[in-house]
Amino acid sequence: MAQTKFDKQIEDGLEQGAMVFGRFISGAPLDGEPRPPGSLPRWGVALLRVVLLVWAGWAAWMWWGVKDHDRVIRVSIIAAAVAVPIVVIAAIRGRGRRNHMRSLVIPMSLALKDVLSDWDDHQRLRAVTIPIDRSYVAIKLPDGWHDTGDFKDQLRQMVQERMGGDENVLWKGAWNLKKHPFNVVFTPQKPQPKLEPPEKVDFFSDLVQKAIAACEPGQLVLGIDDHQRPVIKEMTGETAMWALSVGSGGGKSSFLQMIITQLVRQRATVIGIDVKMASINCFEGVEGVHLYTDPGNIGDMRSAISWAAREVEARNYVKKGNPRKNFDRLTLILEEGNEFGDASKEWWNENKEKGDPASDPIWGDIASIMRMGRHVNVTIIGVFQDLREAAVGSRGLRNMFRMILMGNFNANQWKMIVNTTPVPESVDRAGRMMIIEGNRRVWIQVPYADPEDFRTHSMELRTKLGYSTEDLYGAPPARSPQRLPSLLQKSTPLFTKDANSGWAPAISAGQGEGEQPAVSMAKETPLALEGEDVPDVVDGPVGEPVELLPLAEISRRLADEGIEVSPELMRQHKRRRNNFPSGQLVDGKELFALDDLAAYYRPEEQDETAPEEPAEADADEDLPDTGADDGQELDEEGEEGEEERRG
């Protein structure tokens, strides 16, 4: 039988009634719209509706069936008296929940629009669960959701910002992307107590001394970490070469003194280079510790480094014939490496000969030690402010320092040396350093003691444990006499020019006519730093003393008189011109008279800054034969004259 229109309406009405009844019984909104924020939970609404429905049925049966109207009225009054206070109390208590929803849950659900873009506002609101005590944040995720970018970080940052609270509390998320339903739960992580190394550590404390006594050869105690435990590192293998970059007042002097003391305990030979003359001077006189700390004798420091390179060469030769040979440790300590590099470069520019390389070759010796030394127990500890390749000779040395210690640093130094982010916060405390070994970072406090106590202890260790030079195939170079700074020196004429234009030592008072001078020139008047200037000898009329000076000092003094000529240009003229004033060799260094060069370059005595050149016809007689074309030689002289005129 065909279904009529009336039958269809009855069927639809029954379906609508069943759906409404189901919503009524389940506590869902009857109109299908989402519940307003802060309303009763669904189970509470369902309970109230069921109670209301049961009461309505009972009241109807009692009113029309039993006809007991008074009983219905009494029960209704009693029920209203009980229900009204409950509803009022529930409404008052629900204010906090409604405020919680309006101020936190709803804004957070709206902020999830970018992360949960496939859901509407109602779905996102139902996805967020935050209890009134804010103990956690639970967010449901769509099935199959995955992080296509940095949504995880964005979501964590959003929760961190909106949950507020203590700025030290970090909200961390537990992600469930494997089992249905997908979700993430964020919980606050209470900050752990920050561990720090001790503020000060005594080198002679039981903790440090026991750790040192337990070290094997090649192991050294560097400090105490944030767990109050000694940090021991090996100066062997991949970490045989160490570098320090520690700011002023950071405790690098104490670190070097502590390391040298431990090396003495292991019967090592130590070569100390320190142009600052402050960090390691306390070990003067300790056997096997050879110090080169006079900035006036840069040549001595270079000789010590070159000797260490030759020791590496000799040890490798012996090792080739006897692979089982174990050598006593030889450690080169280069304090203030950047300052040494500048001073060494200046020394090289002053003393190199024609045809020598322009770059300072001392970095080649250092590179040889670093590449070939660890195999034969020769190591380096370098202290640098700047570890760029150009600052260490451009020979690939930077990457060979596999362990770096930094202290009292700034962000620029960290980026220049380590170049990782984020930049850790430096601790401005003497002796607080960070050990950087690959990807590992450890803060330590360096043990401290008085420098004299380090020296006394080192002397006692040498007496007790002994020292041997058996594994040294040469002796470290002797040091030159200490040279005073130029401002502390006193000019003393040591040579005069006799009537026959010959040089003769100046005779001091009380010295006989035929006697030799009582002291050598080097002892009578200390020389200046390499490339600096000290008055030494005389040159002038018979018996009249005149200062003899290096070209660098003469250039400075001529500049004071208005004659601008560089030391480099004077050296070119000395090599190429026969009429250049002659000098006197004093202590292996050629010195010149100021008056002679002043007359040579004085403008009023010649047309140009340089003396008049020989005529072209006499060029072959006056200029030295260099194998070049005469015209080319004259062109070079013309260029020099033009350079002088511009100066």
Long-range contacts (C-beta under 8 A, 24 or more apart in sequence): 24-49, 24-53, 25-49, 25-50, 34-122, 34-125, 34-126, 37-98, 37-101, 37-102, 37-105, 37-106, 37-125, 38-94, 38-95, 38-97, 38-98, 38-99, 38-100, 38-101, 38-102, 39-94, 40-90, 40-94, 55-79, 96-132, 97-132, 100-130, 100-132, 104-130, 104-134, 104-162, 105-130, 107-162, 108-137, 108-158, 108-159, 108-162, 111-158, 111-162, 112-139, 112-155, 112-158, 114-151, 114-154, 115-151, 115-154, 115-155, 116-141, 116-142, 116-145, 118-142, 134-163, 134-165, 135-187, 135-188, 136-185, 136-186, 136-187, 137-163, 137-171, 137-185, 137-186, 138-183, 138-184, 138-185, 138-186, 139-183, 139-184, 139-185, 139-186, 140-181, 140-182, 140-183, 141-177, 141-181, 141-182, 141-183, 141-184, 142-182, 143-180, 143-181, 143-182, 144-182, 145-177, 145-182, 146-177, 155-184, 156-186, 159-186, 163-188, 166-191, 195-226, 195-227, 196-226, 196-443, 197-223, 197-224, 197-225, 197-226, 197-228, 197-432, 197-443, 197-444, 197-445, 198-224, 198-228, 198-445, 199-429, 199-445, 200-431, 200-445, 200-448, 201-431, 201-445, 201-446, 201-447, 201-448, 202-447, 202-448, 202-449, 203-258, 203-261, 203-447, 203-448, 203-449, 203-453, 203-454, 204-449, 204-453, 204-457, 205-447, 208-447, 212-262, 212-265, 215-262, 217-266, 217-329, 218-266, 218-329, 218-377, 220-259, 220-262, 220-263, 221-258, 221-262, 221-447, 222-255, 222-405, 222-435, 222-444, 222-446, 223-431, 223-433, 223-444, 223-445, 223-446, 223-447, 224-444, 224-445, 224-447, 225-442, 225-443, 225-444, 226-443, 231-435, 231-442, 231-444, 233-403, 233-435, 233-437, 235-329, 235-331, 235-379, 236-374, 236-377, 237-374, 238-402, 239-402, 239-403, 239-437, 240-373, 240-374, 240-379, 240-402, 241-370, 241-374, 241-379, 241-380, 241-381, 241-382, 241-400, 241-401, 241-402, 241-403, 242-379, 242-380, 242-381, 242-382, 242-401, 242-403, 242-404, 242-405, 243-381, 243-382, 243-383, 243-384, 243-387, 243-401, 243-403, 243-404, 243-405, 244-381, 244-382, 244-383, 244-384, 244-404, 244-405, 244-406, 244-433, 245-383, 245-384, 245-385, 245-387, 245-404, 245-405, 245-406, 245-407, 245-409, 245-413, 245-417, 246-383, 246-405, 246-406, 246-407, 246-408, 246-409, 246-433, 247-407, 247-408, 247-409, 247-410, 247-413, 248-408, 249-408, 249-430, 250-407, 250-408, 250-430, 250-431, 250-432, 250-433, 251-407, 251-430, 251-431, 251-432, 251-433, 251-446, 251-448, 252-279, 252-335, 252-383, 252-407, 253-278, 253-279, 253-280, 253-451, 254-430, 254-431, 254-446, 254-447, 254-448, 254-449, 255-405, 255-431, 255-433, 255-446, 256-280, 256-333, 256-335, 256-381, 256-383, 257-282, 257-283, 257-449, 257-451, 257-454, 258-446, 258-447, 258-448, 258-449, 258-454, 259-333, 259-381, 260-289, 260-333, 260-454, 260-458, 261-454, 261-457, 261-458, 261-461, 263-329, 263-331, 264-288, 264-289, 264-458, 264-461, 264-462, 265-461, 265-465, 266-329, 267-328, 267-329, 267-465, 267-466, 267-467, 267-468, 268-328, 268-329, 268-330, 268-331, 269-328, 269-329, 269-330, 269-331, 269-469, 269-472, 270-331, 270-333, 271-304, 271-305, 271-307, 271-308, 271-330, 271-331, 271-332, 271-333, 271-476, 272-333, 272-335, 273-301, 273-304, 273-305, 273-332, 273-333, 273-334, 273-335, 273-340, 274-333, 274-335, 274-336, 275-301, 275-335, 275-336, 275-339, 275-340, 275-343, 276-335, 276-336, 276-339, 279-335, 280-333, 280-335, 282-451, 282-452, 282-454, 282-455, 283-454, 283-455, 283-458, 284-455, 285-455, 285-459, 286-455, 286-458, 286-459, 286-462, 287-462, 287-467, 288-462, 288-467, 288-469, 289-458, 290-476, 292-479, 294-479, 294-480, 294-482, 294-483, 295-343, 295-529, 296-482, 296-483, 296-484, 296-485, 296-526, 296-527, 296-528, 296-529, 296-530, 296-532, 297-479, 297-480, 297-482, 297-483, 297-530, 298-340, 298-343, 298-344, 298-346, 298-347, 298-529, 298-530, 299-347, 299-351, 299-480, 299-530, 300-477, 300-479, 300-480, 301-340, 301-344, 302-344, 302-347, 302-362, 303-477, 304-332, 304-476, 304-477, 305-332, 305-362, 305-365, 305-366, 305-369, 306-362, 306-365, 307-474, 307-476, 307-477, 308-332, 308-365, 308-369, 308-378, 309-365, 309-366, 309-368, 309-369, 310-474, 311-378, 311-472, 311-473, 311-474, 312-368, 312-369, 312-372, 312-373, 312-376, 312-378, 313-368, 313-372, 314-473, 314-474, 315-376, 315-377, 315-378, 315-471, 315-473, 316-372, 316-375, 316-376, 318-473, 319-375, 319-376, 326-377, 327-376, 327-377, 327-378, 327-471, 328-377, 328-468, 328-470, 328-471, 329-377, 329-378, 329-379, 330-373, 330-377, 330-378, 330-379, 330-471, 330-472, 331-378, 331-379, 331-380, 331-381, 332-369, 332-378, 332-379, 332-380, 332-381, 333-380, 333-381, 333-383, 334-366, 334-380, 334-381, 334-382, 334-383, 335-383, 336-383, 336-385, 337-382, 337-383, 337-384, 337-392, 338-384, 338-385, 338-386, 338-391, 341-391, 341-392, 341-393, 343-529, 343-530, 346-530, 346-531, 347-530, 347-531, 349-531, 350-530, 350-531, 350-550, 350-552, 351-530, 354-575, 359-393, 359-394, 360-393, 362-393, 363-392, 363-393, 363-394, 363-395, 363-397, 364-393, 364-395, 366-392, 366-393, 366-395, 366-397, 367-393, 367-395, 367-396, 367-397, 370-397, 370-400, 371-400, 386-416, 387-416, 387-417, 388-416, 402-437, 402-438, 403-435, 403-436, 403-437, 404-435, 404-436, 404-437, 405-433, 405-434, 405-435, 405-436, 406-433, 406-434, 406-436, 407-431, 407-432, 407-433, 407-434, 408-432, 481-522, 481-523, 481-526, 482-526, 483-526, 483-527, 483-528, 483-529, 484-526, 484-528, 485-528, 485-529, 486-528, 486-529, 486-532, 486-533, 486-534, 489-525, 489-526, 489-528, 489-534, 489-535, 490-525, 491-525, 491-534, 491-535, 491-547, 492-524, 492-525, 492-535, 493-535, 493-537, 493-538, 493-545, 493-547, 494-521, 494-524, 494-525, 494-536, 494-537, 494-538, 494-586, 495-536, 495-537, 495-538, 495-539, 495-548, 495-584, 495-586, 496-538, 496-542, 496-543, 496-544, 496-545, 497-538, 497-539, 497-540, 497-541, 497-542, 497-543, 498-542, 498-543, 499-542, 503-537, 503-584, 506-538, 506-545, 521-586, 521-587, 522-587, 527-587, 527-589, 536-586, 536-587, 536-591, 537-584, 537-586, 537-591, 539-584, 539-593, 539-595, 539-596, 540-593, 540-595, 546-593, 546-594, 546-595, 547-593, 547-594, 548-583, 548-584, 548-586, 548-591, 548-592, 548-593, 549-591, 549-592, 549-593, 549-594, 550-589, 550-591, 550-592, 551-592, 554-592, 554-594, 554-597, 557-594, 558-594, 558-597, 558-598, 558-601, 561-598, 563-598, 563-601, 563-602, 563-603, 563-609, 564-609, 564-647, 565-601, 565-609, 565-644, 565-647, 566-647, 569-640, 569-643, 569-644, 569-647, 570-597, 572-640, 573-610, 573-640, 576-623, 576-624, 576-636, 576-637, 576-640, 577-611, 577-623, 578-622, 578-623, 578-624, 579-611, 579-622, 608-641, 608-644, 608-645, 609-641, 609-644, 609-645, 609-647, 610-640, 610-641, 610-644, 613-637, 613-641
